[in-house]
Amino acid sequence: MNSIRQIQALNKRELENAVPPEASWHADYRDTAYIYIGGLPFDLSEGDIVSIFSQYGEPVNVKLVRDKDTGKSKGFAFLKYEDQRSTDLAVDNLGGATVMGRVLRVDHTRYKKRDDEDEEDNVAIMMGPAGRDPKDDTDTESKEKRRRRRGSSHAEERQRPLLKEEIELAELMRGHDEEDPMKEYLIQEKKEEVARALELWSKSQKKHRRPDDDRERSSRHNHHRHKRSDNRSRSRERSHRSRDENSRRERSYRDRR
């Protein structure tokens, strides 16, 4: 495998000589969608690696090499992309990058899985259907809260018009070239814009709802106050009736005597 300096020198030489993609040194690895990643911080998990390298494509398989006895990371991994061309972007852009004080070494590789590695797309299983780390789903109460929030959010979405950013995201997903290895990165960027726009929209709706909420709380308070007053009035009325009834009984008793 090439070192960081060798890769940088190769890329510089190709830029200077305007070498076409089909004649690039990357073309020697068109038969593999795997990359080798060295120099990883030992605290990084498989999910962290996927998050970093998903900038340049969609990872479908990641193998973080761990110590058999302790289970701790050995600081290197193998990652496979869905689109082989994403490997070129990852090698060129993340090789030499510094993560948590360590310099990453990224290069093409022809990784051969062991016999016990029969799961091809382990990233989807590892990260879950929404791209979340499964550790986030261990708390049942948290899952229920998220479910309620999603239900509320979906109800709001049905009642409001689409935001400009949402329309742009839909157009990007529908019209962008499927063969472009940057597609996932651009879509992720637009999704973040949508999230920020939704947050601003939600805050503005809360400001508009606040006076109505205050009036509603005031109305409920007055209703309970009137209800308590009516209860006290009925109680006093019952008490008066009881005293009158007792007085009549006493007069009737004295008259009979």
MARKOLMI-133223 format. One record per atom (N, C-alpha, C, O): x, y negated, z negated. Coordinates in steps of 0.2 Angstrom, whole numbers, padded with zeros to 4 digits, always signed. Atoms other than C-alpha are relative to their C-alpha. Layout:
REM residues N
XYZ ...
REM end
This chain:
REM residues 257
+0004+0006+0000 +0000+0000+0000 +0004-0006+0000 +0010-0006-0003 -0003+0007-0001 +0005-0018+0004 +0000-0004-0007 -0005-0003-0011 +0000+0005+0005 +0010-0030-0010 -0003-0006+0001 -0005-0007+0007 +0004+0007-0001 +0002-0047-0013 +0004-0004+0005 +0001-0007+0009 -0004+0004-0004 +0017-0056-0005 +0000+0003+0008 +0000-0001+0012 +0000-0003-0007 +0017-0044+0010 -0007-0002+0004 -0007-0003+0010 +0007+0001-0003 -0002-0046+0013 +0000-0008+0002 -0003-0009+0007 +0000+0007-0002 +0000-0065+0012 +0004-0002+0006 +0002-0006+0010 -0004+0001-0006 +0014-0065+0024 -0003+0002+0007 -0002-0001+0012 +0003-0003-0006 +0005-0054+0036 -0006-0005+0003 -0007-0006+0009 +0006+0004-0002 -0011-0065+0036 +0003-0007+0003 +0000-0010+0007 -0003+0006-0003 +0000-0081+0038 +0003+0001+0007 +0001-0004+0011 -0003-0002-0007 +0009-0073+0053 -0006+0000+0005 -0005-0002+0011 +0006+0000-0005 -0008-0069+0061 -0003-0006+0002 -0005-0007+0007 +0003+0006-0001 -0015-0086+0058 +0004-0004+0005 +0002-0008+0010 -0004+0004-0004 +0000-0094+0066 +0000+0002+0007 +0001-0002+0012 +0000-0002-0007 +0000-0083+0081 -0007+0001+0003 -0008+0004+0009 +0006-0001-0002 -0019-0083+0083 -0002+0007+0002 -0005+0008+0007 +0001-0007-0001 -0020-0064+0082 -0008+0001+0000 -0011+0000-0005 +0007-0002+0000 -0038-0058+0087 -0001+0005-0005 +0003+0009-0007 +0001-0005+0005 -0047-0047+0074 +0001+0007+0002 +0003+0011-0002 -0001-0007-0002 -0046-0031+0084 +0008+0002+0000 +0010+0007+0000 -0007-0002+0000 -0027-0033+0084 +0003-0002-0007 +0009-0001-0008 -0003+0002+0006 -0025-0038+0066 +0002+0006-0004 +0000+0012-0002 -0002-0006+0004 -0017-0027+0053 -0005+0003-0004 -0005+0009-0005 +0006-0002+0003 -0034-0025+0045 -0003+0006+0004 -0006+0011+0002 +0003-0005-0004 -0039-0015+0060 +0003+0007-0001 -0001+0012+0001 -0003-0007+0001 -0028+0000+0055 -0004+0003-0006 -0004+0010-0006 +0004-0003+0005 -0041+0003+0041 -0007-0001+0001 -0011-0001-0003 +0007+0000-0002 -0057+0002+0051 -0004+0007-0002 -0010+0007-0002 +0003-0006+0001 -0060+0020+0046 -0002+0001-0008 -0004+0006-0010 +0002+0000+0007 -0062+0016+0027 -0003-0006-0003 -0001-0012-0001 +0003+0006+0003 -0073+0005+0017 +0002-0001-0007 -0001-0005-0011 -0003+0001+0007 -0063+0007+0001 +0006-0005+0000 +0009-0006+0004 -0006+0004+0002 -0051-0005-0007 +0003+0002-0007 -0001+0005-0011 -0003-0002+0006 -0039-0002-0021 +0001-0007-0004 +0002-0012-0001 -0001+0006+0004 -0039-0015-0035 +0004+0002-0006 +0003+0006-0011 -0005-0001+0005 -0024-0016-0047 +0000-0006-0004 -0002-0012-0002 -0001+0006+0004 -0020-0028-0061 -0006-0002-0004 -0007-0008-0006 +0006+0002+0003 -0037-0027-0069 +0001-0001-0007 +0004+0003-0011 +0000+0001+0008 -0039-0034-0087 -0003+0006-0003 -0008+0009+0000 +0002-0006+0003 -0042-0019-0098 -0007+0000-0003 -0010+0005-0004 +0007+0001+0003 -0058-0026-0105 -0006+0000+0005 -0012+0000+0003 +0005+0000-0005 -0067-0026-0089 -0004+0006+0001 +0000+0012+0001 +0004-0006-0001 -0081-0014-0086 -0001+0001+0008 +0001-0003+0012 +0002-0001-0007 -0087-0006-0069 -0005-0006+0002 -0004-0008+0008 +0004+0005-0002 -0101-0019-0069 +0003-0007+0001 +0001-0011+0005 -0004+0007-0001 -0089-0034-0071 +0004+0000+0006 +0004-0005+0010 -0003-0001-0007 -0079-0027-0056 -0005-0001+0005 -0003-0005+0010 +0005+0001-0005 -0095-0026-0046 -0002-0007+0001 -0002-0010+0006 +0002+0007+0000 -0099-0044-0051 +0005-0004+0004 +0003-0009+0008 -0006+0004-0003 -0082-0051-0045 +0000+0002+0007 +0001-0003+0011 -0001-0002-0007 -0081-0041-0029 -0006-0001+0005 -0006+0000+0011 +0006+0000-0004 -0099-0043-0023 -0001-0007+0003 -0005-0008+0007 -0001+0006-0003 -0094-0061-0018 +0001+0001+0008 -0002-0003+0012 -0002-0001-0007 -0088-0053-0001 -0004+0006+0003 -0002+0008+0008 +0004-0005-0003 -0101-0040+0002 -0003+0004-0006 -0003+0003-0011 +0004-0004+0004 -0112-0026-0006 +0004+0006-0002 +0005+0011+0002 -0003-0007+0002 -0102-0013-0016 -0005+0005-0001 -0010+0004-0004 +0005-0006+0001 -0110+0004-0016 +0003+0005-0004 +0000+0010-0007 -0003-0005+0005 -0097+0014-0026 +0006-0003-0003 +0010-0006+0000 -0006+0002+0003 -0084+0010-0039 +0002+0005-0005 -0002+0009-0008 -0003-0005+0004 -0072+0021-0048 +0005-0004-0004 +0011-0005-0002 -0005+0003+0004 -0063+0013-0063 +0003+0006-0003 +0000+0010-0007 -0004-0005+0003 -0049+0024-0068 +0001-0001-0008 +0003-0006-0010 +0000+0000+0008 -0050+0028-0087 +0005+0006-0003 +0005+0011+0001 -0004-0005+0004 -0039+0038-0099 -0005+0006-0002 -0010+0004-0005 +0004-0005+0001 -0046+0055-0101 -0002+0001-0007 -0007+0003-0009 +0001-0001+0007 -0044+0056-0120 -0003-0006-0003 -0008-0005-0007 +0003+0006+0003 -0048+0038-0125 -0006-0003+0003 -0010-0007+0000 +0006+0003-0004 -0060+0033-0111 +0002-0008+0002 -0002-0011+0005 -0001+0007-0001 -0051+0016-0110 +0003-0001+0007 +0006+0004+0010 -0002+0001-0007 -0047+0008-0093 +0007+0000+0000 +0011-0002-0004 -0007+0000-0002 -0030+0010-0085 +0002-0006+0004 +0008-0007+0006 -0002+0007-0004 -0031-0007-0076 -0001+0001+0007 +0002-0004+0011 +0001+0000-0007 -0035-0001-0059 -0006+0004+0002 -0009+0008-0001 +0006-0003-0002 -0050+0005-0049 +0000+0000+0008 +0004-0003+0012 +0002-0001-0008 -0057+0010-0031 -0007-0002+0001 -0011+0000-0003 +0007+0002-0001 -0072+0001-0024 -0001+0001+0008 +0003-0001+0012 +0003-0001-0007 -0082+0005-0008 -0005-0005+0001 -0010-0006-0002 +0005+0005-0003 -0092-0008+0002 -0004+0003+0004 -0003+0008+0008 +0005-0002-0005 -0107-0005+0012 +0002-0001+0007 +0001+0003+0011 -0002+0002-0006 -0100-0014+0026 +0008+0000+0000 +0011-0004-0004 -0008-0001+0001 -0081-0010+0030 +0003-0007+0001 +0008-0008-0002 -0003+0006-0001 -0078-0028+0036 +0000-0004-0006 +0004-0009-0007 -0001+0004+0007 -0081-0034+0018 +0007+0001-0003 +0009-0003-0007 -0006-0001+0003 -0065-0026+0014 +0006-0005+0002 +0010-0006-0002 -0005+0005-0002 -0055-0038+0024 -0001-0006-0004 +0004-0009-0006 +0001+0007+0004 -0063-0053+0015 +0003+0001-0007 +0006-0003-0010 -0002-0001+0007 -0060-0045-0002 +0008+0000+0000 +0011-0003-0005 -0008+0000+0000 -0041-0041+0002 +0003-0007+0001 +0007-0009-0003 -0003+0006-0001 -0038-0058+0009 -0001-0005-0005 +0003-0010-0006 +0002+0005+0005 -0047-0068-0004 +0001+0001-0007 +0002-0003-0011 +0000-0002+0007 -0046-0059-0020 +0007+0003-0002 +0009+0003-0008 -0007-0002+0001 -0028-0052-0018 +0004-0006-0003 +0005-0011+0001 -0004+0005+0003 -0017-0063-0030 -0004-0005-0004 -0002-0009-0007 +0004+0004+0004 -0032-0070-0039 +0001+0001-0007 +0003+0007-0009 -0002-0002+0007 -0030-0072-0058 -0007+0000-0004 -0011-0004-0003 +0005-0001+0004 -0043-0065-0069 +0002+0002-0007 +0005+0007-0008 -0001-0001+0007 -0042-0066-0088 +0008+0000-0001 +0010+0004-0005 -0007+0000+0001 -0023-0070-0086 +0004+0005+0003 +0010+0006+0003 -0004-0005-0004 -0019-0055-0075 -0001-0001+0008 -0007-0004+0010 +0001+0001-0008 -0016-0056-0056 -0002+0006+0003 +0001+0012+0002 +0003-0006-0003 -0026-0044-0046 +0004+0002+0007 +0006-0003+0010 -0003-0003-0006 -0019-0033-0032 -0005+0003+0004 -0008+0008+0001 +0005-0003-0004 -0031-0029-0019 +0002+0002+0007 +0006-0002+0010 -0002-0002-0006 -0028-0019-0004 -0004+0006+0003 -0008+0009-0001 +0003-0005-0003 -0035-0007+0009 +0002+0007-0003 +0008+0008-0005 -0002-0007+0002 -0035+0012+0004 -0004+0005+0003 -0010+0004+0004 +0004-0006-0003 -0041+0029+0010 -0001+0004-0006 +0003+0009-0008 +0002-0003+0006 -0049+0035-0006 -0003+0007+0001 -0008+0007+0005 +0003-0007+0000 -0053+0054-0008 -0003+0001-0006 +0000+0002-0011 +0003-0002+0006 -0066+0058-0020 +0001+0007-0003 +0003+0012+0001 -0001-0007+0003 -0064+0073-0032 -0006+0004+0001 -0012+0001+0003 +0006-0005-0001 -0076+0088-0031 -0005-0002-0005 -0011-0001-0003 +0005+0002+0004 -0085+0082-0046 -0003-0007+0001 -0008-0009-0003 +0002+0006-0001 -0088+0065-0039 -0005+0000+0006 -0003-0001+0012 +0005-0001-0006 -0104+0069-0029 -0005-0006+0001 -0009-0005+0005 +0005+0005+0000 -0114+0053-0032 +0003-0006+0005 +0008-0009+0003 -0003+0005-0005 -0111+0041-0016 -0001-0007-0003 +0003-0011-0003 +0001+0006+0002 -0120+0026-0022 -0001-0001-0007 -0007-0002-0010 +0000+0001+0007 -0116+0024-0040 -0001-0007-0003 -0003-0008-0009 +0001+0007+0002 -0117+0005-0041 -0007-0001-0001 -0009-0004-0006 +0007+0001+0000 -0136+0005-0038 -0003+0003-0007 -0007+0000-0010 +0002-0003+0007 -0138+0017-0053 +0003-0003-0006 -0001-0004-0011 -0003+0003+0006 -0126+0009-0064 -0003-0007-0002 -0004-0009-0007 +0002+0007+0002 -0132-0009-0062 -0008+0000+0000 -0010-0006-0003 +0007+0001+0001 -0151-0005-0061 -0003-0003+0006 +0000-0006+0010 +0003+0002-0006 -0164-0010-0048 +0000-0008+0001 +0000-0010+0006 +0000+0007-0001 -0162-0029-0052 +0007-0002+0000 +0008-0008-0001 -0007+0002+0000 -0143-0029-0052 +0002-0002-0008 +0007-0006-0008 -0001+0001+0007 -0143-0029-0072 +0004+0005-0003 +0004+0011+0000 -0004-0005+0004 -0131-0020-0083 -0005+0004-0004 -0009+0001-0008 +0005-0004+0004 -0141-0006-0091 +0001-0001-0007 -0004+0001-0011 -0001+0001+0007 -0134-0011-0108 -0005-0005-0002 -0007-0005-0008 +0005+0005+0002 -0147-0025-0107 -0006+0003-0001 -0011+0000-0004 +0007-0003+0001 -0161-0013-0107 -0001+0005-0006 -0005+0009-0006 +0000-0005+0005 -0157-0003-0123 -0005-0002-0005 -0008+0002-0009 +0004+0002+0005 -0168-0014-0134 -0008+0000+0003 -0009-0003+0007 +0007-0001-0002 -0187-0009-0132 -0004-0006+0000 -0007-0008+0004 +0003+0006+0001 -0193-0025-0139 +0002-0005+0005 -0002-0009+0008 -0003+0004-0005 -0182-0035-0127 -0003+0002+0007 -0005-0003+0011 +0003-0002-0007 -0189-0025-0112 -0007-0002+0000 -0009-0005+0005 +0007+0002+0001 -0207-0029-0118 +0000-0007+0001 -0005-0009+0005 +0000+0007-0001 -0203-0047-0119 +0001-0002+0007 -0002-0006+0010 -0002+0001-0007 -0195-0047-0102 -0006+0002+0005 -0007-0002+0010 +0005-0002-0004 -0210-0038-0095 -0006-0005+0000 -0009-0007+0005 +0005+0005+0001 -0222-0051-0102 +0002-0006+0004 -0002-0010+0007 -0003+0006-0004 -0211-0065-0095 -0001+0001+0007 -0003-0004+0011 +0000-0001-0007 -0211-0057-0078 -0008-0001+0002 -0009-0004+0007 +0007+0001-0001 -0230-0056-0079 -0003-0007+0000 -0006-0009+0005 +0002+0007+0001 -0232-0074-0084 +0003-0003+0006 +0000-0008+0009 -0003+0003-0005 -0220-0079-0071 -0003+0001+0007 -0004-0003+0011 +0004-0002-0006 -0229-0069-0057 -0006-0004+0001 -0008-0006+0006 +0006+0003+0000 -0245-0077-0062 +0001-0008+0002 -0003-0010+0006 -0002+0007-0002 -0237-0095-0061 +0001+0000+0008 -0001-0005+0011 -0002+0001-0007 -0230-0091-0044 -0006+0001+0005 -0006-0002+0010 +0006+0000-0004 -0247-0086-0037 -0004-0006+0000 -0007-0008+0005 +0004+0006+0001 -0254-0102-0043 +0003-0006+0003 +0000-0012+0004 -0003+0006-0002 -0241-0114-0036 +0003+0001+0007 +0003+0007+0010 -0003+0000-0006 -0234-0118-0019 +0007+0002+0000 +0010+0001-0005 -0007-0002+0000 -0218-0111-0013 +0005-0006+0000 +0003-0011+0004 -0005+0005+0000 -0203-0122-0016 +0004+0000+0006 +0004+0005+0010 -0004+0001-0006 -0192-0129-0002 +0006+0006+0000 +0007+0009+0005 -0006-0004+0000 -0177-0118-0008 -0003+0008+0001 +0001+0012+0004 +0003-0007-0001 -0189-0102-0008 -0001+0001+0007 +0000+0007+0010 +0002-0001-0007 -0194-0105+0010 +0007+0001+0003 +0007+0005+0008 -0007+0000-0004 -0175-0108+0015 +0003+0007-0001 +0006+0010+0003 -0002-0007+0001 -0171-0091+0006 -0003+0005+0004 +0000+0009+0007 +0004-0005-0004 -0185-0082+0015 +0003+0000+0008 +0004+0005+0011 -0002+0001-0007 -0179-0089+0032 +0007+0003+0001 +0009+0006+0006 -0006-0003+0000 -0161-0084+0028 +0000+0007+0000 +0004+0010+0004 +0000-0008+0001 -0165-0066+0023 -0003+0002+0007 -0001+0008+0009 +0003-0002-0006 -0176-0065+0039 +0004-0001+0006 +0004+0003+0011 -0003+0002-0006 -0165-0073+0052 +0007+0001+0000 +0010+0000+0005 -0007+0000+0000 -0147-0071+0046 +0002+0007+0003 -0001+0012+0003 -0003-0006-0003 -0136-0059+0056 +0001+0006-0005 +0005+0005-0009 -0001-0005+0005 -0136-0042+0048 +0007+0003+0000 +0009+0006-0005 -0007-0002+0000 -0119-0039+0054 +0005-0004-0003 +0011-0003-0004 -0004+0005+0003 -0112-0054+0045 +0002+0002-0007 -0002+0003-0011 -0002-0002+0007 -0101-0048+0030 -0002-0005-0005 -0001-0004-0011 +0001+0005+0005 -0105-0065+0022 -0007-0001-0002 -0009-0005-0006 +0008+0000+0001 -0124-0062+0022 -0001+0000-0007 -0005-0004-0010 +0002-0001+0007 -0125-0056+0004 +0003-0006-0004 -0001-0008-0009 -0003+0006+0004 -0114-0070-0002 -0004-0006+0001 -0006-0009-0004 +0005+0006-0001 -0125-0083+0006 -0007+0001-0003 -0009-0004-0005 +0007-0001+0003 -0141-0075+0000 +0001-0001-0007 -0004-0004-0010 -0001+0001+0008 -0134-0074-0018 +0000-0008-0001 -0002-0010-0006 -0001+0008+0002 -0129-0093-0017 -0007-0003+0001 -0009-0007-0003 +0007+0003+0000 -0147-0097-0011 -0004+0002-0005 -0009-0002-0007 +0004-0002+0005 -0155-0087-0024 +0002-0004-0007 -0003-0005-0011 -0002+0004+0006 -0145-0097-0037 -0003-0007+0000 -0005-0010-0005 +0003+0007-0001 -0152-0113-0029 -0007+0001-0002 -0010-0004-0005 +0008-0002+0001 -0170-0105-0030 -0001+0000-0008 -0006-0003-0010 +0001-0001+0007 -0167-0101-0049 +0000-0007-0003 -0003-0009-0008 -0001+0007+0003 -0161-0119-0053 -0006-0004+0002 -0009-0008-0002 +0006+0003-0002 -0176-0126-0043 -0006+0002-0004 -0010-0002-0006 +0005-0003+0004 -0188-0115-0052 +0000-0003-0007 -0005-0004-0010 -0001+0002+0007 -0181-0120-0069 -0002-0008+0000 -0006-0010-0005 +0002+0007+0000 -0183-0139-0064 -0008+0000+0000 -0011-0005-0003 +0007+0000-0001 -0201-0135-0058 -0004+0001-0007 -0009-0002-0009 +0003-0002+0006 -0205-0126-0074 +0000-0006-0006 -0005-0007-0009 +0000+0006+0005 -0199-0141-0085 -0005-0005+0002 -0008-0008-0003 +0005+0005-0002 -0209-0153-0075 -0007+0002-0002 -0011-0003-0004 +0007-0002+0001 -0225-0143-0077 -0001+0000-0008 -0007-0002-0010 +0001+0001+0007 -0222-0142-0096 -0001-0007-0003 -0005-0008-0007 +0002+0007+0002 -0221-0161-0097 -0007-0002+0001 -0010-0005-0002 +0007+0002-0002 -0237-0162-0088 -0005+0003-0004 -0011+0000-0006 +0005-0004+0004 -0246-0149-0099 +0000-0003-0007 -0005-0002-0010 +0000+0002+0007 -0240-0157-0115 -0006-0004-0003 -0008-0002-0008 +0006+0004+0003 -0254-0170-0118 -0006+0004+0000 -0010+0004-0005 +0006-0005+0000 -0267-0157-0113 +0000+0005-0006 -0005+0006-0010 -0001-0005+0006 -0260-0145-0126 -0001-0004-0006 -0004-0001-0011 +0001+0004+0006 -0260-0159-0139 -0007-0001-0001 -0010+0000-0007 +0007+0001+0001 -0278-0163-0136 -0004+0007-0002 -0008+0007-0006 +0003-0007+0001 -0282-0144-0136 +0001+0002-0008 -0004+0004-0011 -0002-0001+0007 -0273-0142-0153 -0005-0004-0005 -0007-0002-0010 +0004+0004+0004 -0282-0157-0160 -0008+0002+0000 -0011+0001-0005 +0007-0002+0000 -0299-0151-0154 -0001+0006-0005 -0006+0007-0008 +0001-0006+0005 -0296-0134-0163 +0001-0002-0007 -0003+0001-0011 +0000+0002+0007 -0291-0143-0179 -0006-0003-0002 -0009-0001-0007 +0006+0003+0002 -0306-0153-0179 -0006+0005+0000 -0010+0004-0005 +0005-0005+0000 -0317-0138-0175 +0001+0004-0007 -0005+0005-0010 +0000-0003+0006 -0310-0129-0190 -0001-0004-0006 -0004-0002-0011 +0002+0004+0005 -0312-0144-0201 -0007-0001-0001 -0010+0000-0007 +0007+0000+0001 -0330-0146-0197 -0003+0007-0002 -0008+0007-0006 +0002-0007+0002 -0332-0127-0199 +0000+0000-0008 -0004+0003-0011 -0001-0001+0007 -0325-0128-0217 -0005-0005-0004 -0008-0003-0009 +0005+0005+0003 -0336-0144-0221 -0007+0003+0000 -0011+0003-0005 +0007-0003+0000 -0352-0134-0215 +0000+0005-0005 -0005+0006-0008 +0000-0006+0005 -0347-0119-0226 -0001-0003-0007 -0005+0000-0011 +0001+0002+0007 -0345-0130-0241 -0007-0003-0001 -0010-0002-0006 +0007+0003+0000 -0362-0139-0237 -0005+0006-0002 -0009+0005-0006 +0005-0006+0001 -0371-0122-0236 +0001+0003-0007 -0004+0005-0010 -0001-0003+0007 -0362-0116-0252 -0004-0004-0005 -0007-0002-0010 +0004+0005+0005 -0369-0132-0261 -0007+0001+0000 -0010+0001-0005 +0007-0001-0001 -0386-0129-0254 -0002+0006-0004 -0007+0006-0007 +0001-0006+0003 -0386-0111-0260 +0000-0001-0008 -0004+0002-0011 +0000+0001+0007 -0381-0117-0277 -0006-0003-0003 -0008-0002-0008 +0005+0004+0003 -0394-0130-0279 -0007+0005+0000 -0011+0004-0004 +0005-0004+0000 -0407-0117-0273 -0001+0005-0006 -0006+0006-0009 -0001-0005+0005 -0401-0105-0286 -0002-0003-0007 -0006+0000-0011 +0001+0004+0006 -0402-0118-0300 -0008-0001+0000 -0011-0001-0006 +0007+0001+0000 -0420-0123-0295 -0004+0006-0001 -0009+0006-0005 +0004-0006+0001 -0426-0105-0295 +0001+0002-0007 -0004+0004-0010 +0000-0002+0007 -0419-0102-0312 -0004-0005-0005 -0007-0002-0010 +0004+0005+0004 -0427-0118-0319 -0008+0002+0001 -0011+0002-0004 +0007-0002+0000 -0444-0112-0312 -0002+0006-0004 -0007+0007-0007 +0001-0006+0004 -0442-0095-0320 +0000-0002-0007 -0005+0001-0011 +0000+0002+0007 -0438-0103-0337 -0007-0004-0002 -0010-0002-0007 +0007+0004+0002 -0454-0115-0336 -0005+0005+0000 -0010+0005-0004 +0006-0005+0000 -0465-0100-0331 +0000+0004-0006 -0005+0006-0009 -0001-0004+0006 -0458-0090-0346 -0003-0003-0006 -0006-0001-0010 +0002+0004+0006 -0461-0104-0358 -0008-0001+0000 -0011-0001-0005 +0007+0001-0001 -0479-0107-0351 -0003+0007-0003 -0009+0006-0006 +0003-0006+0002 -0483-0088-0354 +0000+0001-0007 -0005+0004-0010 -0001-0001+0007 -0477-0089-0372 -0005-0005-0003 -0006-0005-0009 
REM end
